[in-house]
Amino acid sequence: MVQQHVEKTIEALLQERRTFDPPEEFASRAHAKDSSIFEQASADPEGWWASQAQRLDWFDEWHTVLEWNPPHHQWFLGGRLNAAHNCLDRHVATTPDRVAYHWIGEPGETRAVTYEQLHEEVCRLANVLKGLGVGKGDRVAIYMPMIPELPAAMLACARIGAPHSVVFGGFSAESLRDRINDAACKVLITADGGYRRGQVVPLKANADEAVAQTPSIEKVLVVRRTGEDVPMVEGRDVDYQDAVSGASAECPAEPMDAEDMLYILYTSGTTGKPKGIVHTTGGYMTGVSSTHHLVFDVKPESDVYWCAADIGWVTGHSYIVYGPLANGCTSILYEGAPDWPDKDRWWSIVQDYGVTILYTAPTAIRTFMKWGTELPAKHDLSSLRLLGSVGEPINPEAWIWYQEFIGGGKTPVVDTWWQTETGAIMISALPGITTLKPGSATKPFPGVDADVVDEQGNSVGRGNGGYLVLKRPTPSMLRTIFGDDQRYVETYFGKFGPEVYFPGDGCKLDDDGYFWLLGRVDDVMNVAGHRISTYEVESALVDHQAVAEAAVVGRVDPKEGEAIVAFVTPKAAVTGDEALLQELREHVAKVIGKIARPHSIVFTDDLPKTRSGKIMRRLLRDVAEERDLGDVTTLLNAPILDEIRTKASSLRAREE
Ligand code: WTA
C-alpha cells in the first residue's frame, strides 16, 4: 500500500525533470558559496554546530558541545545566554534605527518598528510581567493577532526566562483552554481582537471563555487592537497599553542556561491531546540563526525579508521572530488575509516595501495559481531575489509557477523541510551552492545526518523510498514533550531505537542522493500546511450529542494538500442529513478551530473494522481517494464498505 502510494507520487514528481543551477551573480555573493562546508560539517558535526553557536552572544562560554544519552541530548552545557538579548540588545548597540518590522495591518495602517523601539517595548513589557508575578520558569500563554505586540510579548517572556506558549489566533476557546491547562500557564497575553478578511476575530471573547476553565491563570493582559468595547474583568484583566506605558524601560536580560526552556509550542500527534513541544535556549537559537543566515542568504543591511506565515505556528516562531531578529534583519509583518481587500494584496506589499526574500507555503502558491498570473503581473516584483517554500511537499508545477511568475524566472526557490519538533530547517538547498530540482527539498543542511530507511531501519540507498530518519541530534531539536517524556521517547524513538529520530514522513532518495518528501505515513493530516491529527477531529465529532462513532482521513486535495473527510455514524434515531452535516462542521470549528472543519462528511450505519474492533482508516482513505481497496482480509464487516463507497462517490460528484 505504502509502496503503491510512493510510486504514484514519484511518478508525478519526476515528470518535471528540469534542474536549476544557482545563478552566477547570486552564487558569487552568497554566504555559502563553497560546498566544503558540507564536508567540514560531516567530518566534525559538533565542531560545526559550535562554530554556528558563535553567531550568538554568550554571557558564559559552554564547556561541552553535546551530551548525548539517547534519545535525550543537551547542547552547549555550561553556556549562558538570553534569546531577547541576542535578538535585540546587540543590534541596538550597532544598528538601533534599523527597522525590525514593517508592520501592515489588514485595514491598511502601517508602523515601522526599529530595533531600538522594539527593545524598549520588550523591556517595559518584561517589567509589567514581573509586576504581575511572572518569574523565571513560569509559563505565559499568548493568544494574539499578527501585530508587533506579539513578537514583543514572546521576547519579553524570553527576557525574564518565562517560557511562552503561543496559541494560534485561529484556534477555538476550547483549544486555548486545553493548551493553557496542559502547561499550567500563569498569565495570558491577548488582544481585544484582530482583523481577518475584514472581520474582527473575537480573541478576547474566546479568551474569556477559555479562562473560565483555567485555574492556573492569574492575570490577563489585553492589547487594544481593534478598539472595540470588550468586557474587562476587575482584578484579573489588565490593559496592556496602560501597563506598558507606566512601566520602566530598564530591564536587564536574565542570563539563561543553554538548556533552559525557551518555549512550548503545541502540535498534533497521532493519539491523545496535542503535544507540547519543548525548545530550549542555546541550541534552538543556534539552529534558527544559522539556517536563516545560510538558507535565506540574508544580508541584514539590504534585504527586506518576508516570511508570510502566522507566528502562531513554528514557521513564525523560527523565521519571523527568533531567526530574523537574531540576525538583525528587517522583516515584513502582515496581519491579514492575502485576498483582502483584493487578491493582489501580497504583491502590493512586495512592490511597496521592495521585498527581496519571500517565504511561504505551497497551499498559498497553489491558491495564487488559481487566481491567475494577471495579479502578480500588475506589480513590480523585481526586488525579489530568493523564494522559499515550507509546510508540505511542493509539487513541481507550483514550484515552476512560483519561480516564473513571482520570481521573474530568475530567483532560486528553496524548498525547506522541517517540523515543529526540529525547530529549524533540516533539509533544504543552500541557494548559492545547490542545483535545484523542482519538487525536491534537495539535501540535508550541514550538520544534519538524514537518511531514508526501510521498516527494519536499514538504509534503502539511492533510487529507493522508505521512511525519513535523522541519525544524529541537532541543537535545535525538541528536548521532550512537556509533562510527558515517555511520549517523547515512544513517538520519535519507538520505531527505530533511541538513536534514530523518526519524524513520521515518507521519503525517496533519487540517484543523485536528493531527498523527495512524500508526506506523512501516520494518522496526521497536512491541511493547508498545518498538521491536524485524525484523532483530534474524531474526538471533536464524537463530542457532539448526535454522533455515535466517527473516523477521519485525509484525502489528497489539489489545493489544500489534504482535505479532511469524515465518516460518521449517527446515534440511533438521528438522521444524517444536510442540517446535521453543517452542524457537525461548525461543531468541529468550535472545538478545534476552522482549519479542522471537515471538507466532507459521509454518514454511514457502520464503519469498517478489524475483528479486534479497530477502525480501518487505511480502507477509508482508499474510499475517500476513490482507489481500489487495499487488503480487506482482516475486515469484520466487509459489505459496509460498498455502501460507504457508493455514498462517498455520489457526495464527491455533487461537490464537483
Ligand atoms: C510537512 C512546519 C514536504 C512534513 C515547518 C512535516 C514538508 C510536517 C515540508 C511538519 C517540505 C514541512 N516538504 N513536507 N518542505 N515542510 N513538511 O510541524 O510532513 O507544522 O512532518 O512544521 O510538515 O509540520 P509542522
Residues whose N, C-alpha, C, O or C-beta is under 5 A from the ligand:
A	BS01	WTA	S389 V390 G391 E392 P393 I394 D415 T416 W417 W418 Q419 T420 E421 A441 P503 D505 L517 G519 R520 G529 R531
